[in-house]
Amino acid sequence: MPDRTLKSAFFAQVLTLLALTTLPGAFAQVPTPEGPAEATNAIARIRDEGLNHSQVMQTLSHLTEVIGPRLTGSPNLKRANEWTRDTLASWGLTNAHLEAWGPFGRGWSLKRFSVQVVEPQTIPLIGFPNAWSPGFDKPFVGDVVFFDVRTNADLEKYRGKLSGAIVLASPLRELQVRFEPVATRLQETNLLGLANAGPTPTLGNRTNFMGGGRRPAGSDPVARAELNVSPGKESEAATNAPPSATAAGGRRSAAAGRGRPQTRNLSFLAKEGAALVVNASSLGEGGTYVVAAASVPASDPQATFTPTNAPRAWATNAPALPPQITLAAEDYNRMVRMIQQGLKLRMAVDLQVQFHSDDLMTYNTVAEIPGTDLKEEIVMLGAHLDSWHAGTGATDNGAGVAAVMEAARILRVLNLQPRRTIRLGLWSGEEQGLLGSKAYVARHFGYYTNAPATRPLRAPKEQPDDQPAPASSSTNSPPVRRLVRQPDYDRLSA
C-alpha cells in the first residue's frame, strides 16, 4: 500500500480520536473566546497537519521495526515504554511517566531459533517458539513421534517411548482452499450499512475466531467486518497466581488457546521426558501461523482447568515445562502424513531463550495534555503497547498506539488547548487478559468488591459510598458487587 494511502488510513483513525475535542467549544484558544469560526479553523488546521505533515508512519516504524516485538515483561516492552514516554514529553505533553503494576511475573526473550527436518530429507519448517518456552543449551537433533491420542487408553502405547523425542502433539488440521478475499475495502455505502447494522453479534453467533473458524464464503462486507472483530480478552485478577474469576461472557484470552496442547496430555509428555512439544497453528493458512504462550503441565492430571484458572508460563512459581514450538499447519500436516506412511523423521532445532526476573513489575505509559476551565474532567485516549513475540506488533496494536500518539502530537504542534484534560494511556499486559488497563482503572477510577446483597444496586454514579444499607431480608443472599471509588472516578468525562 502506498505511503500516502497508509497515512490517509491512519488519519481517519486520528480524526476519530480528535472528534472528542474538535467540536465547537472544545478548545480554549487564547486570547479570544472560541466561536464557530475558530472551531472551523481549528479543524482545518488539524486536517492540514495530519494529511500534509504527519509523523504517524515514523512513529509506527520506530515502534514496530526499530523496537520490534513487545512481549509483556520483556526488555523490548520496557524499551517501548521509555521511548513512548520520552517522545510524548518531547512533543510537549506533561506528566509523561511510567506507571508500574503487578507483579506480573517473568519476562522472556528469544535469542536464537531455527527448525528443520534433516532426515530422510531436508525440509526447512515455518514456525516459532511459544512465549515463555524453555530452550536448549545447544542445537538439538531428535527423532520425531506423532502423538496420535484420542482417548486415555491411547496413552499407554506411548508410555516409555518418548524420552528425548520431538513430539507432534496435535492432530492433523484440515485446511480448505480459500476463494473469498482475505480483506475487502469498505466503501461509503458499506460503512453506512455497518453503522446501521445494530448491536454486534455475541461470540456464540459469529465465527469462532479463537477456534480457527472460517468466515462464510460470499458474506457481505458488513458481515466480514463483524467477523474480523478481535475476540474479547478474558478478565484476570492476578498474574502470578491463577485467576479466580471468569471473564464477562465466559470469553477466552489469546493466551488461553492458539494451538496449545491439552493440559493433561502435556503432563504425560513432560513425565515421559519429551524433549520438544510441537503443535500445528490453530489459525492461519498459506504458511501463516499464530503463536501465543507456552502451556503449563497440570500438577494434578485429574484436575480440570479453564482459561481462567490454568497455571501461567510467566509465573515465577510455574512448574517445569517442556520446550514448545508452533508450526504452520501445512508443514505440520506434511510431517504427520510422512510418519503415517512409514517414514522415520528426524528434526534439528536450535532454540535459545532468556528469562528475566530482575523486575517482576510491568509498566503503562501515561501522559497528559492539561485542560483549562474544565481541566478537572478527563478524556482518556488509549491503546495497548504490548504485543506477541512472533511479529512486530504492527496491527495489534502498534497502529492504535501510533494513532493515539499522532492525535496528541497534532494538538501540541498546533498549540490547540483543550478545555478538558486529555490523558493518554498506553497499556501493557493486554494480550494476557487486559491486565495493565484493568490495573490502571482499579487504581485511578474504581473497582468492585463483593458485599452481602442488601438492596438493588443503582447506577455507579448514583450510588453513595457511605449510604447505610437496610437490613437484609435473607441470610442466604448471594454476594453482589460493591463499587469502591478511586480519586479520579468523578473526573472521567469520556
C-alpha positions as CSV (number, residue, x, y, z in Angstrom):
1,M,0.0,0.0,0.0
2,P,1.5,3.4,-0.9
3,D,2.7,5.5,2.0
4,R,0.2,8.2,1.2
5,T,-2.6,5.7,1.4
6,L,-1.4,4.4,4.7
7,K,-1.2,8.0,6.1
8,S,-4.7,8.6,5.0
9,A,-5.9,5.5,6.7
10,F,-4.2,6.4,9.9
11,F,-5.5,10.0,9.6
12,A,-9.1,8.6,9.6
13,Q,-8.3,7.0,13.0
14,V,-6.7,10.2,14.3
15,L,-9.8,12.2,13.2
16,T,-12.0,9.8,15.2
17,L,-9.9,10.4,18.3
18,L,-9.8,14.1,17.8
19,A,-13.6,14.2,17.4
20,L,-13.9,14.4,21.2
21,T,-12.1,17.8,21.2
22,T,-12.8,19.4,17.9
23,L,-16.5,20.3,18.5
24,P,-17.3,24.0,19.0
25,G,-16.3,25.0,22.5
26,A,-13.8,22.1,22.9
27,F,-10.7,24.4,22.6
28,A,-9.9,27.4,24.7
29,Q,-7.8,29.3,22.3
30,V,-6.1,32.3,23.8
31,P,-6.6,35.3,23.8
32,T,-10.1,35.4,22.3
33,P,-13.0,33.1,23.2
34,E,-13.7,30.4,20.7
35,G,-16.7,30.6,18.4
36,P,-17.9,28.6,15.4
37,A,-15.3,30.3,13.1
38,E,-12.4,29.5,15.4
39,A,-13.6,25.9,15.7
40,T,-13.8,25.5,11.9
41,N,-10.4,27.0,11.6
42,A,-9.0,24.5,14.2
43,I,-10.5,21.6,12.3
44,A,-8.9,22.8,9.0
45,R,-5.5,23.2,10.7
46,I,-5.8,19.7,12.1
47,R,-6.6,18.3,8.7
48,D,-3.7,20.1,7.1
49,E,-1.2,18.9,9.8
50,G,-2.5,15.3,9.7
51,L,-2.5,15.0,5.9
52,N,0.5,17.0,4.9
53,H,2.9,16.9,7.9
54,S,2.1,13.6,9.5
55,Q,4.6,11.7,11.6
56,V,2.4,8.7,12.2
57,M,4.4,6.4,9.9
58,Q,7.7,7.4,11.5
59,T,6.1,6.7,14.9
60,L,4.8,3.3,13.8
61,S,8.1,2.4,12.1
62,H,10.2,3.1,15.2
63,L,7.8,1.2,17.4
64,T,7.5,-1.9,15.2
65,E,10.7,-2.1,13.3
66,V,13.3,-0.4,15.5
67,I,12.0,-1.7,18.8
68,G,10.1,-4.7,17.4
69,P,8.1,-7.3,19.3
70,R,6.9,-6.1,22.8
71,L,6.0,-9.2,24.8
72,T,4.7,-8.3,28.3
73,G,7.5,-8.4,30.8
74,S,10.3,-8.3,28.2
75,P,13.1,-5.8,27.9
76,N,11.7,-4.7,24.5
77,L,8.4,-3.7,26.1
78,K,10.2,-1.7,28.7
79,R,12.2,-0.1,25.9
80,A,8.9,0.8,24.1
81,N,7.6,2.2,27.4
82,E,10.6,4.5,27.8
83,W,10.6,5.6,24.1
84,T,6.9,6.5,24.1
85,R,7.3,8.4,27.4
86,D,10.2,10.4,26.1
87,T,8.6,11.0,22.7
88,L,5.4,12.3,24.2
89,A,7.3,14.5,26.6
90,S,9.3,15.9,23.7
91,W,6.0,16.9,22.0
92,G,5.0,18.9,25.0
93,L,2.8,16.6,26.9
94,T,3.0,16.9,30.6
95,N,3.4,14.4,33.4
96,A,4.8,11.8,31.0
97,H,5.7,8.8,33.1
98,L,5.7,5.0,33.5
99,E,3.2,3.6,36.0
100,A,4.0,0.2,37.4
101,W,1.5,-2.5,38.0
102,G,1.9,-6.1,39.1
103,P,3.9,-8.1,40.0
104,F,3.3,-9.7,36.6
105,G,5.9,-12.4,36.5
106,R,8.9,-13.4,34.5
107,G,10.0,-11.7,31.2
108,W,11.2,-13.7,28.2
109,S,13.3,-13.1,25.2
110,L,14.1,-15.2,22.2
111,K,17.9,-15.4,21.5
112,R,18.2,-17.9,18.6
113,F,15.7,-20.1,16.7
114,S,15.7,-22.4,13.7
115,V,14.0,-25.6,12.9
116,Q,14.1,-28.1,10.1
117,V,13.6,-31.8,9.2
118,V,17.0,-33.3,8.5
119,E,16.1,-36.9,7.7
120,P,15.1,-38.5,5.4
121,Q,15.5,-35.2,3.6
122,T,16.0,-31.6,4.5
123,I,12.8,-29.6,4.9
124,P,13.0,-26.1,6.3
125,L,10.0,-25.5,8.6
126,I,7.9,-22.4,9.2
127,G,7.1,-21.7,12.8
128,F,8.1,-20.0,16.1
129,P,8.6,-20.9,19.7
130,N,5.8,-20.3,22.2
131,A,6.4,-17.4,24.6
132,W,8.0,-18.4,27.9
133,S,9.0,-21.8,26.5
134,P,12.3,-23.1,27.8
135,G,15.1,-23.6,25.3
136,F,18.2,-25.8,24.8
137,D,21.7,-25.2,25.8
138,K,22.9,-26.2,22.3
139,P,21.3,-27.2,19.0
140,F,19.4,-30.4,19.3
141,V,18.6,-33.3,16.9
142,G,15.9,-35.9,17.7
143,D,13.5,-38.5,16.4
144,V,10.0,-37.2,15.6
145,V,7.0,-39.0,17.0
146,F,3.4,-38.3,16.1
147,F,1.4,-38.4,19.4
148,D,-1.9,-39.8,18.0
149,V,-4.0,-39.9,21.1
150,R,-7.8,-39.7,21.1
151,T,-8.6,-41.4,24.5
152,N,-6.8,-42.0,27.7
153,A,-6.3,-45.6,26.7
154,D,-4.2,-44.4,23.8
155,L,-1.6,-43.0,26.2
156,E,-0.4,-46.5,27.1
157,K,1.1,-47.2,23.6
158,Y,3.4,-44.2,24.1
159,R,4.5,-44.9,27.7
160,G,8.2,-45.4,27.9
161,K,8.8,-44.4,24.3
162,L,9.0,-40.6,24.3
163,S,12.2,-39.8,26.3
164,G,14.3,-37.4,24.2
165,A,11.8,-37.4,21.4
166,I,10.3,-34.5,19.4
167,V,6.6,-35.0,19.7
168,L,4.0,-33.8,17.2
169,A,1.2,-33.3,19.8
170,S,-1.8,-32.0,17.9
171,P,-3.9,-33.8,15.3
172,L,-3.9,-33.0,11.6
173,R,-5.6,-29.7,10.9
174,E,-7.9,-29.8,7.9
175,L,-7.3,-26.9,5.5
176,Q,-9.7,-25.6,2.9
177,V,-8.9,-23.7,-0.2
178,R,-9.8,-20.1,0.3
179,F,-11.7,-18.4,-2.5
180,E,-13.1,-15.3,-0.8
181,P,-10.8,-12.3,-0.4
182,V,-8.7,-12.1,2.8
183,A,-9.7,-8.4,3.1
184,T,-12.3,-6.2,1.5
185,R,-12.1,-2.4,1.3
186,L,-15.3,-0.9,2.8
187,Q,-16.8,1.9,0.7
188,E,-19.1,4.7,1.8
189,T,-22.3,2.6,1.3
190,N,-20.7,-0.4,3.2
191,L,-19.8,1.9,6.1
192,L,-23.3,3.2,6.3
193,G,-24.6,-0.3,6.4
194,L,-22.2,-1.1,9.2
195,A,-23.2,2.0,11.1
196,N,-26.9,0.9,10.8
197,A,-26.3,-2.8,11.5
198,G,-27.4,-2.7,15.1
199,P,-25.8,-4.5,18.1
200,T,-22.7,-6.6,17.4
201,P,-23.5,-10.3,17.5
202,T,-22.5,-12.2,20.6
203,L,-19.5,-14.5,20.3
204,G,-21.8,-17.5,20.0
205,N,-23.4,-16.1,16.9
206,R,-20.2,-15.4,14.9
207,T,-17.3,-17.3,13.7
208,N,-15.2,-18.8,16.5
209,F,-12.0,-16.8,15.9
210,M,-10.0,-18.5,18.6
211,G,-11.0,-21.9,17.3
212,G,-10.0,-21.2,13.8
213,G,-13.4,-21.0,12.3
214,R,-13.7,-19.6,8.8
215,R,-15.8,-16.7,7.5
216,P,-18.7,-17.7,5.3
217,A,-17.9,-17.5,1.7
218,G,-19.7,-14.7,-0.2
219,S,-20.6,-12.9,3.0
220,D,-21.2,-9.2,2.5
221,P,-18.6,-6.6,3.7
222,V,-20.6,-5.7,6.8
223,A,-20.7,-9.3,7.9
224,R,-17.0,-9.7,7.2
225,A,-16.2,-6.6,9.2
226,E,-18.1,-8.0,12.1
227,L,-16.3,-11.4,11.8
228,N,-13.0,-9.6,11.8
229,V,-13.6,-8.1,15.2
230,S,-11.0,-9.4,17.6
231,P,-12.4,-11.6,20.3
232,G,-12.6,-10.3,23.9
233,K,-9.8,-10.9,26.2
234,E,-10.5,-12.7,29.4
235,S,-10.7,-11.0,32.7
236,E,-7.9,-11.8,35.1
237,A,-7.4,-10.5,38.6
238,A,-3.9,-11.8,39.2
239,T,-0.8,-12.8,37.3
240,N,1.5,-14.9,39.4
241,A,-1.5,-16.8,40.9
242,P,-4.2,-18.4,38.9
243,P,-7.1,-16.0,38.3
244,S,-10.3,-16.7,40.2
245,A,-13.0,-15.0,38.2
246,T,-14.4,-15.8,34.7
247,A,-14.4,-13.1,32.2
248,A,-17.6,-11.4,31.1
249,G,-19.5,-13.8,28.8
250,G,-17.0,-16.6,29.5
251,R,-14.7,-15.3,26.8
252,R,-11.2,-16.7,26.4
253,S,-8.0,-14.7,26.2
254,A,-5.4,-15.1,23.4
255,A,-3.1,-16.6,26.0
256,A,-5.6,-19.3,26.7
257,G,-5.7,-21.1,23.3
258,R,-4.0,-20.8,19.9
259,G,-2.6,-24.2,19.2
260,R,-1.7,-25.3,22.7
261,P,-1.8,-29.0,23.7
262,Q,-4.3,-30.3,26.2
263,T,-3.0,-29.8,29.7
264,R,-3.4,-33.5,30.6
265,N,-1.6,-34.7,27.5
266,L,1.2,-32.2,28.2
267,S,1.6,-33.5,31.7
268,F,2.0,-37.0,30.2
269,L,4.6,-35.8,27.7
270,A,6.5,-34.0,30.4
271,K,6.6,-37.0,32.7
272,E,7.7,-39.2,29.8
273,G,10.6,-36.9,29.1
274,A,9.7,-35.5,25.7
275,A,12.4,-33.1,24.5
276,L,10.2,-30.8,22.5
277,V,6.5,-30.5,22.0
278,V,5.3,-29.3,18.6
279,N,1.8,-28.2,17.7
280,A,0.1,-27.0,14.5
281,S,-1.1,-23.4,14.5
282,S,-4.8,-23.4,15.0
283,L,-5.2,-20.3,12.8
284,G,-3.7,-19.2,9.6
285,E,-3.0,-20.9,6.2
286,G,-0.7,-20.5,3.3
287,G,2.3,-20.6,5.6
288,T,1.0,-18.1,8.1
289,Y,0.7,-19.1,11.8
290,V,-0.4,-17.8,15.1
291,V,1.5,-18.5,18.3
292,A,1.0,-17.3,21.9
293,A,2.2,-18.5,25.3
294,A,3.5,-21.9,26.2
295,S,1.3,-24.3,28.1
296,V,2.0,-25.5,31.6
297,P,1.6,-29.1,32.7
298,A,-1.0,-29.7,35.3
299,S,0.4,-30.8,38.7
300,D,-2.8,-33.0,39.1
301,P,-3.6,-34.8,35.9
302,Q,-7.2,-35.3,37.1
303,A,-7.7,-31.6,37.7
304,T,-10.0,-29.6,35.4
305,F,-8.6,-26.3,34.2
306,T,-10.3,-23.5,32.4
307,P,-8.8,-20.4,30.7
308,T,-9.2,-18.6,34.0
309,N,-7.6,-20.9,36.5
310,A,-4.9,-22.6,34.4
311,P,-1.3,-22.1,35.6
312,R,0.7,-19.5,33.7
313,A,4.0,-19.9,32.0
314,W,5.2,-16.5,33.0
315,A,4.5,-17.0,36.8
316,T,7.6,-17.1,39.0
317,N,6.3,-20.3,40.5
318,A,5.4,-22.1,37.2
319,P,6.3,-25.8,37.2
320,A,8.9,-27.1,34.8
321,L,7.6,-27.5,31.3
322,P,9.0,-28.9,28.1
323,P,10.1,-26.6,25.3
324,Q,7.2,-25.9,22.9
325,I,7.0,-24.5,19.3
326,T,4.2,-23.9,16.9
327,L,4.4,-24.7,13.2
328,A,2.4,-23.5,10.2
329,A,-0.3,-26.1,9.5
330,E,0.9,-27.0,6.0
331,D,4.4,-28.0,7.3
332,Y,3.0,-29.8,10.4
333,N,0.5,-31.8,8.3
334,R,3.2,-32.9,5.9
335,M,5.3,-34.3,8.7
336,V,2.3,-36.2,10.1
337,R,1.4,-37.7,6.7
338,M,5.0,-38.7,6.2
339,I,5.1,-40.5,9.5
340,Q,1.7,-42.2,8.8
341,Q,3.3,-43.6,5.6
342,G,6.0,-45.2,7.5
343,L,8.9,-42.7,7.2
344,K,11.1,-42.0,10.2
345,L,11.8,-38.3,10.6
346,R,14.5,-36.5,12.5
347,M,14.4,-32.8,13.3
348,A,17.2,-30.3,14.1
349,V,16.2,-27.5,16.5
350,D,18.2,-24.5,17.7
351,L,16.2,-22.8,20.5
352,Q,17.9,-20.5,22.9
353,V,15.9,-18.2,25.2
354,Q,16.4,-15.9,28.2
355,F,14.1,-15.4,31.2
356,H,14.1,-12.0,33.0
357,S,13.3,-12.0,36.7
358,D,15.2,-8.8,37.9
359,D,12.0,-6.7,37.7
360,L,8.7,-8.5,38.0
361,M,6.6,-5.4,37.6
362,T,5.3,-4.2,34.3
363,Y,4.5,-0.6,33.2
364,N,1.9,1.5,31.4
365,T,3.0,4.7,29.7
366,V,0.9,7.7,30.8
367,A,0.9,11.4,29.7
368,E,-1.4,14.4,29.6
369,I,-2.4,17.5,27.7
370,P,-3.7,19.7,30.5
371,G,-7.2,21.3,30.1
372,T,-8.2,24.8,31.1
373,D,-11.5,25.8,32.6
374,L,-12.7,22.1,32.6
375,K,-9.3,20.6,33.5
376,E,-10.8,18.6,36.3
377,E,-12.6,16.5,33.7
378,I,-10.6,13.8,32.0
379,V,-10.9,12.5,28.4
380,M,-9.0,9.2,28.0
381,L,-7.2,8.1,24.9
382,G,-5.7,4.6,24.9
383,A,-4.2,1.7,23.0
384,H,-2.2,-1.3,24.1
385,L,1.6,-1.2,23.7
386,D,2.4,-4.9,24.3
387,S,2.3,-7.4,21.5
388,W,3.0,-11.1,21.0
389,H,6.6,-12.1,20.2
390,A,6.4,-13.7,16.8
391,G,5.9,-10.4,14.8
392,T,6.4,-6.7,15.1
393,G,3.0,-6.0,16.7
394,A,2.0,-3.5,13.9
395,T,-1.7,-4.4,13.6
396,D,-2.1,-5.5,17.2
397,N,-1.7,-2.8,18.4
398,G,1.1,-0.6,17.1
399,A,-1.4,1.0,14.7
400,G,-3.6,2.1,17.6
401,V,-0.6,3.4,19.6
402,A,0.6,5.4,16.6
403,A,-2.9,6.9,16.0
404,V,-3.2,7.9,19.7
405,M,0.2,9.5,19.7
406,E,-0.4,11.3,16.4
407,A,-3.6,12.8,17.8
408,A,-1.7,14.2,20.8
409,R,1.2,15.4,18.6
410,I,-1.2,17.3,16.3
411,L,-2.8,19.1,19.2
412,R,0.5,20.1,20.7
413,V,2.2,21.2,17.5
414,L,-0.8,23.4,16.6
415,N,-1.0,24.7,20.2
416,L,-4.6,23.9,20.4
417,Q,-5.5,23.9,24.1
418,P,-8.4,21.6,25.1
419,R,-10.8,22.7,27.8
420,R,-10.7,19.2,29.4
421,T,-7.6,17.3,30.3
422,I,-6.7,14.7,27.7
423,R,-4.9,11.7,29.3
424,L,-3.1,9.1,27.1
425,G,-2.7,5.5,28.4
426,L,-0.5,3.0,26.5
427,W,-1.3,-0.3,28.2
428,S,0.7,-3.4,28.8
429,G,-0.4,-6.9,29.6
430,E,-3.4,-6.7,27.2
431,E,-2.6,-9.9,25.4
432,Q,-2.5,-11.8,28.8
433,G,-6.0,-10.5,29.8
434,L,-6.3,-6.7,29.8
435,L,-4.1,-6.6,32.8
436,G,-2.4,-3.2,32.5
437,S,-5.5,-1.2,31.7
438,K,-7.6,-3.0,34.4
439,A,-4.8,-2.3,37.0
440,Y,-4.9,1.4,35.9
441,V,-8.7,1.6,36.2
442,A,-8.7,0.0,39.6
443,R,-6.0,2.4,40.9
444,H,-7.4,5.6,39.5
445,F,-11.1,5.2,38.9
446,G,-12.5,2.4,40.9
447,Y,-13.2,-1.3,41.3
448,Y,-15.8,-3.6,42.5
449,T,-15.7,-5.9,45.5
450,N,-18.2,-8.4,46.8
451,A,-20.6,-7.4,49.6
452,P,-23.7,-9.1,51.0
453,A,-26.8,-8.3,48.9
454,T,-29.0,-5.9,50.9
455,R,-30.6,-3.7,48.2
456,P,-30.6,-3.4,44.4
457,L,-27.6,-1.7,43.0
458,R,-28.2,1.6,41.2
459,A,-26.0,3.1,38.5
460,P,-22.5,3.6,40.0
461,K,-22.6,7.5,40.0
462,E,-25.9,7.4,41.7
463,Q,-24.7,5.1,44.4
464,P,-23.3,6.9,47.5
465,D,-20.2,5.2,49.0
466,D,-21.3,5.8,52.6
467,Q,-25.1,5.3,52.5
468,P,-26.2,2.8,55.2
469,A,-27.8,-0.3,53.9
470,P,-31.1,-1.6,55.2
471,A,-31.0,-5.0,56.9
472,S,-31.1,-7.9,54.5
473,S,-34.3,-9.9,54.3
474,S,-32.4,-13.1,53.8
475,T,-29.4,-14.6,55.5
476,N,-28.6,-16.5,52.3
477,S,-28.5,-13.6,50.0
478,P,-25.9,-14.0,47.3
479,P,-22.9,-11.6,47.2
480,V,-23.2,-8.6,44.9
481,R,-20.6,-6.2,43.6
482,R,-19.8,-3.1,45.7
483,L,-18.2,-0.1,44.0
484,V,-15.0,1.3,45.6
485,R,-14.3,4.7,44.1
486,Q,-10.8,6.0,43.5
487,P,-9.7,9.7,43.3
488,D,-10.3,10.2,39.6
489,Y,-13.7,8.5,39.5
490,D,-15.7,11.7,39.3
491,R,-13.3,13.3,36.8
492,L,-13.8,10.8,34.0
493,S,-15.6,12.7,31.2
494,A,-15.3,10.3,28.3
